[in-house]
């Protein structure tokens, strides 16, 4: 597992689900698996600070063929727009919001 790409979902029942790529959690969220559970938190690893989990809904995302994520989503998350913009030209990436990301992988 690459430490720059982890994702975690915590349900209101305190069930914790961990994933190694944002693609997997989007598929999980949009499936019927959580039909009886409410999502309390969705956290994602900050690409620039791999030891830090940030709220997925508030993160800033880049998508690029140059981002080698575990399940080939080609997506990296960042805590701030400022840091995301620093990586954008180097990675030749497109910016995405959480909503755009969910719709793309749905």
HELIX and SHEET records of a PDB file:
HELIX    1   1 UNK A   22  UNK A   29  1                                   8    
HELIX    2   2 UNK A   56  UNK A   58  5                                   3    
HELIX    3   3 UNK A   81  UNK A   91  1                                  11    
HELIX    4   4 UNK A   98  UNK A  105  1                                   8    
SHEET    1   A 4 UNK A  16  UNK A  19  0                                        
SHEET    2   A 4 UNK A   7  UNK A  11 -1                                        
SHEET    3   A 4 UNK A  39  UNK A  46 -1                                        
SHEET    4   A 4 UNK A  49  UNK A  55 -1                                        
SHEET    1   B 3 UNK A  75  UNK A  78  0                                        
SHEET    2   B 3 UNK A  60  UNK A  63 -1                                        
SHEET    3   B 3 UNK A  94  UNK A  96 -1                                        
END                                                                             
